[in-house]
Amino acid sequence: MGEKILLVEDDFALAMGTEYALQAEGYHVIHAGNIDSARKSLEQQPDLILLDVMLPDGTGFDFCREIREANLQVPVIFLTAVGEEANIVQGLEIGADDYVTKPYRVKELLSRIAANIRRSHYMKNEISDVYYFGSHRFIIKEFRLLYNNQIVDCTPCELRLLKELVQNEGVVLTRNRLLERLYDAEENFVDDNTLSVYMRRLRSKLLEDAEWIETVRGVGYRFKKRGI
């Protein structure tokens, strides 16, 4: 692990508790109590930012907007109070990747952090634009799947699932890992039952090429490595 997390939180007790939990998981934590300190900490190139909404010298929204206007692609997770739905919506609209409501459970926070860091690494190391397998052609950047040059009607979640599988061809992906990476049309994380539905639908649409997706009983799924 060892990824760097910039924690922007002015509540010292909460910040120390969070920092302790993150360090126990192997993360390197950079704590900033205000926007000015957080701005300077960006020089350390954090892998993810945990950002409080209300800060002594401004709002987390201002800092998030500043980050996106500078074209920094680091994932941002807002720390927001329960019931502040308007804050959540505003944060996502200006470029945040996720949010956790306070008081948050450590397990949930760690899960959200891991999911967003993996998604960020995945986007940075994205596979080539076109992926061929069997009679299918997956045009990654256009998010289109073709069968014998005819477009296959797939939902965005089905295509996200396929993208995750082909990105990791030959590697067994646990159901938990897939659940961390997938989200539905409303940007909600997918649950276990929904994952099974998406997998079944995707396989049905791949026709004879469904065999490229192998079930590893009791673990998860693997996309066959091409050339083997």
Secondary structure, DSSP 8 states (H G I E B T S, - for coil): ---EEEEE---HHHHHHHHHHHHHTT-EEEEESSHHHHHHHGGG--SEEEEESEETTEEHHHHHHHHHHTT----EEEEEETT-HHHHHHHHHTT--EEEEES--HHHHHHHHHHHHHHHHHHHT---SEEEETTEEEETTTTEEEETTEE----HHHHHHHHHHHHTTTS-EEHHHHHHH-B-TTS-B--HHHHHHHHHHHHHHHGGGGGGEEEETTTEEEE--TT-
